[in-house]
Each structure stands twice: as structure tokens, then as C-alpha cells.
Amino acid sequence: MKIDTEIRHVTKPGANLFLELGFAPAEAKRLQAASRKQINDTQLLKQQLMEELSTWITEHHLKQAEAAEILMVSRPRVSDVVNKKTAKFTIDTLVEMLSRVGKPVKLAIG
């Protein structure tokens, strides 16, 4: 069985994917705005969690290798946290790392 890998369409950067999927223009615009907000909110939350971890590392005068051992991750993962590479982490992972250093995360809604 041969897998079809032919590219038939490429969405241009900045284009409204929902419009290209066939949604009505008004609905596509609404969906795109909602999607962007959700992405931005997630990005902001990850940045806040990473800032807490970075601050903890700095306050304890830890080298990345030492922090990695405490956080139970690799040294490059600590580097990614310190350098705020949010795309490389899930919120769950960052929450677990904070819990390991005695900073449990509490969620406030509203």
C-alpha cells in the first residue's frame, strides 16, 4: 500500500485557515480571533511559569546542571526554560517542575 504524500495546497502565512477550510467569512474571522487569543493566553501562562522557575534557579545560585538534577530534567531543558522557549514545553511539564522545587501552582479562574 502506497501512502499519498503529494502536497495539493499550501496555506500562505497569515492567511485565515478557517476561511480556507470553507467556513463563512464572519465565522472564519471569529474562529481565527478565538484561536489567536487561546494561543496568546497559553503563551503568557507558559512565560509566567518559566519566569518562576528561572527566578528560583537564580535565587538559589544554581548552575543549570544542578537545577537539572533537582528538576529531574536534562541540562538543555533547563536552558530552554531559562531562555523562555515556550514552544518546547507543555503547561503540565512546567507545573510539575515547579512542584518539584516546592512551588505548587494554584489556578485562579476569572
N, C-alpha and C positions, 0 to 999 in steps of 0.2 A: 504494500500500500504506500503510495507516494503522498507526502504531505505538501499541500499547496502553500507556498511561501511567497507568491507573487504579490508585489505591492501594487494596489489598484488606486489608492488615493492617499495623499498626504495632506494633513491639515496644516495650514500656514500658521506660524507663530502669531499669537494674539487673536486668532480667529475664534469665533464662538462655536465651540464644538457641538453645543446643543442645537444650534441652528442647522449645522451640517448633518446632524442626526435626524432632522426632519421636524423638530418642534416648531410651533408657530413662533414668529418673531418676538412677540411680547413674552411668551413663556420661556423662550430661549434666553432672553435678556434677564429675566427673573432668576432662572436657574443658574446662569453664569454668575450673577451677583451673589447669590447664596453660596455657590461653590467657592468663590474667591474669599468671602467672609469666613467660611469654615476653615479654609486653608490658612488664612491670616491669623485666626484665633488659635489654631493648633500651633502655628509657628511661634506666636507670642508665648504660649504656655511652655513650650519646649525651651525657649530662651530663658524664661524665668527659672525653670528647674535647673538648667545648666549654670545660670548665674549663681544659684545657691551652692551647687557643687564646687564651682570654681572658687567662690569665696571661702568655702570650708577648707579647700586644699591650701589656699593662700594663708588663711588664719592659722593653720596647723604647720605651716612651713614645710610642707611635704614636697618631695620630688615626685615626678609623675610615676616613676616605678613604685615608690612607696604607696602612693594613692591607689595605684592599680591593684596592689596586693590587698589593701583594705577593702576596696570596692569589688574585688573578685572579677576584674576585667583585665584586658591586656593594656600595656602602656600606651599603644596607639589609640585605644578607645578613650583613655584619659585625655590624651592630646586633642582628640576630636571634641570632647566636652569643653575643655579649656578654650578651644578655638571656635566654639559655638557652631559646630557643623550639625545643625539640627536635622538635616535630611538623613543622617546616619543613625538616628535613634527614634524609638517609639516612646511615647509618654510613659508606658508601663516600665520600660527599662530604666528611665531616669528616676521614676518614683522608687523603684527597687534599690537603685544606687543610693538615693538619699536615705532610705530606710536603713541601709547597712551602716551609715555613719551617724545614726541616731537622730535623723531629721525626718520624722514621718510626715507625709504630706496629707493635709486636710483639704477637702474640696468644699468650696463655698459656691452655692448656686444663686444666681440672681444678680 
